[in-house]
Protein backbone atom coordinates (compact mmCIF):
# COMPACT_ATOMS: atom_id res chain seq x y z
CA UNK A 1 0.00 0.00 0.00
CA UNK A 2 1.52 3.37 -1.01
CA UNK A 3 2.29 5.84 1.76
CA UNK A 4 2.52 9.62 1.48
CA UNK A 5 4.17 12.03 3.93
CA UNK A 6 3.05 15.67 4.04
CA UNK A 7 4.20 18.74 5.94
CA UNK A 8 1.82 21.44 7.11
CA UNK A 9 3.84 24.63 7.59
CA UNK A 10 2.15 26.74 10.26
CA UNK A 11 2.62 30.49 10.65
CA UNK A 12 0.46 32.82 12.75
CA UNK A 13 -2.49 30.41 12.75
CA UNK A 14 -2.35 29.78 9.00
CA UNK A 15 -1.32 26.74 6.95
CA UNK A 16 0.67 26.85 3.71
CA UNK A 17 -1.11 25.03 0.90
CA UNK A 18 0.13 24.35 -2.62
CA UNK A 19 -2.13 24.33 -5.69
CA UNK A 20 -1.48 21.21 -7.73
CA UNK A 21 -0.64 21.80 -11.39
CA UNK A 22 -3.37 21.33 -13.99
CA UNK A 23 -1.06 18.78 -15.64
CA UNK A 24 -1.19 16.45 -12.62
CA UNK A 25 -3.12 13.25 -13.31
CA UNK A 26 -4.43 13.03 -9.74
CA UNK A 27 -6.35 16.00 -8.26
CA UNK A 28 -5.27 18.70 -10.77
CA UNK A 29 -5.81 22.34 -9.75
CA UNK A 30 -6.70 21.38 -6.18
CA UNK A 31 -5.06 22.62 -2.97
CA UNK A 32 -2.94 20.19 -0.98
CA UNK A 33 0.08 20.07 1.27
CA UNK A 34 3.61 19.72 -0.02
CA UNK A 35 4.66 16.10 0.29
CA UNK A 36 5.01 12.87 -1.56
CA UNK A 37 5.66 9.16 -1.60
CA UNK A 38 7.72 7.51 1.11
CA UNK A 39 10.58 5.80 -0.68
CA UNK A 40 12.06 2.40 0.14
CA UNK A 41 14.21 2.63 3.26
CA UNK A 42 12.63 5.93 4.43
CA UNK A 43 10.38 6.56 7.36
CA UNK A 44 7.56 9.10 7.13
CA UNK A 45 9.51 11.89 8.87
CA UNK A 46 12.48 11.53 6.53
CA UNK A 47 10.18 11.57 3.49
CA UNK A 48 8.37 14.68 4.76
CA UNK A 49 11.66 16.54 5.25
CA UNK A 50 12.94 15.49 1.80
CA UNK A 51 9.70 16.41 0.04
CA UNK A 52 9.50 19.87 1.64
CA UNK A 53 13.03 20.61 0.44
CA UNK A 54 12.36 19.28 -3.06
CA UNK A 55 8.96 20.94 -3.54
CA UNK A 56 9.13 24.28 -1.69
CA UNK A 57 12.79 24.74 -0.71
CA UNK A 58 12.45 24.65 3.08
CA UNK A 59 14.22 22.49 5.66
CA UNK A 60 11.97 21.63 8.62
CA UNK A 61 13.61 22.35 11.98
CA UNK A 62 10.76 21.57 14.38
CA UNK A 63 7.74 19.38 13.71
CA UNK A 64 5.35 16.96 15.33
CA UNK A 65 3.22 14.14 14.04
CA UNK A 66 -0.35 15.39 13.58
CA UNK A 67 -2.09 12.23 12.43
CA UNK A 68 -2.67 9.85 9.59
CA UNK A 69 -5.57 8.60 7.55
CA UNK A 70 -6.19 5.98 4.89
CA UNK A 71 -7.83 6.86 1.61
CA UNK A 72 -9.69 3.84 0.31
CA UNK A 73 -9.66 3.55 -3.45
CA UNK A 74 -10.61 0.65 -5.61
CA UNK A 75 -9.84 -2.75 -4.01
CA UNK A 76 -6.14 -3.00 -3.25
CA UNK A 77 -5.53 0.68 -4.00
CA UNK A 78 -5.56 2.25 -0.53
CA UNK A 79 -3.10 5.03 0.32
CA UNK A 80 -1.93 6.00 3.82
CA UNK A 81 -1.23 9.69 4.43
CA UNK A 82 1.05 10.85 7.28
CA UNK A 83 0.62 14.48 8.33
CA UNK A 84 3.23 16.53 10.20
CA UNK A 85 2.76 19.97 11.72
CA UNK A 86 5.88 22.03 10.97
CA UNK A 87 6.21 25.22 13.00
CA UNK A 88 9.87 26.04 12.42
CA UNK A 89 11.93 25.78 9.22
CA UNK A 90 14.87 27.28 7.34
CA UNK A 91 14.32 28.94 3.98
CA UNK A 92 11.45 30.83 2.40
CA UNK A 93 8.72 28.68 0.85
CA UNK A 94 8.80 28.99 -2.93
CA UNK A 95 7.75 27.02 -5.99
CA UNK A 96 10.65 24.85 -7.16
CA UNK A 97 9.28 22.72 -9.97
CA UNK A 98 6.09 22.35 -11.98
CA UNK A 99 4.21 20.10 -9.52
CA UNK A 100 2.48 23.16 -8.06
CA UNK A 101 1.44 26.50 -9.54
CA UNK A 102 0.80 28.57 -6.41
CA UNK A 103 1.54 28.70 -2.68
CA UNK A 104 -0.91 30.41 -0.32
CA UNK A 105 -1.44 30.73 3.43
CA UNK A 106 -4.93 29.69 4.60
CA UNK A 107 -6.55 30.27 7.99
CA UNK A 108 -8.88 27.66 9.51
CA UNK A 109 -12.06 29.35 8.21
CA UNK A 110 -10.65 29.70 4.68
CA UNK A 111 -9.59 26.04 4.63
CA UNK A 112 -13.15 24.98 5.35
CA UNK A 113 -14.92 27.53 3.14
CA UNK A 114 -12.80 28.31 0.09
CA UNK A 115 -9.94 25.85 -0.33
CA UNK A 116 -10.83 23.20 -2.88
CA UNK A 117 -8.80 20.46 -1.26
CA UNK A 118 -7.43 17.54 -3.22
CA UNK A 119 -8.19 15.38 -0.18
CA UNK A 120 -11.37 16.43 1.65
CA UNK A 121 -10.20 14.39 4.66
CA UNK A 122 -7.55 17.08 5.23
CA UNK A 123 -10.06 19.85 5.91
CA UNK A 124 -10.81 19.23 9.56
CA UNK A 125 -7.25 18.03 10.31
CA UNK A 126 -5.73 21.19 8.82
CA UNK A 127 -8.13 23.50 10.62
CA UNK A 128 -7.20 21.82 13.92
CA UNK A 129 -3.48 21.89 13.13
CA UNK A 130 -3.61 25.59 12.24
CA UNK A 131 -5.23 26.48 15.55
CA UNK A 132 -2.85 24.46 17.78
CA UNK A 133 -0.26 26.38 19.69
CA UNK A 134 3.37 25.62 18.94
CA UNK A 135 4.97 23.17 21.32
CA UNK A 136 7.51 24.58 23.73
CA UNK A 137 11.24 24.04 23.21
DAMO-V144452 format. One line per field, one symbol per residue. ss: DSSP state (h for helix, s for strand, l for the rest). psi: psi as a letter, one per 30 degrees, with the letter a starting at -180 (. if undefined). burial: I if it has 16 or more other ideal C-beta (glycine too) atoms within 10 Angstrom, else O. A space follows every 10 residues. Layout:
BEGIN
ss=???
psi=???
burial=???
END
This chain:
BEGIN
ss=lsssssssss sllsssssss llllllllll sslsssslll lllhhhhhhh hhhhhhllss ssssssssss slllllllss ssssssssss llllllllls ssssssshhh hhhlllslll lhhhhhhhhh hllllll
psi=kkkkkkkjkk jhglkklkkk lffkfkhkgl kakkaakklk flleeeeeee eeeeeggljk eklkkflllk jkblkghlkk kkkkjjgklk lkklkeagel fkkkkkleee efefjjkejf ffdeeeeeee fklklk.
burial=OOIIIIIIII OOOIIIIIII OOOIOOOOOI IIIIIIOIOO OOOIIOIIII IIIOIIIIOI OOIOOIOIOO OOOOOOOOIO IIIIIIIOIO OOIOIOOOII OOIOIIOIOI IOOOIOIIIO OIOOIIIOII OOOOOOO
END
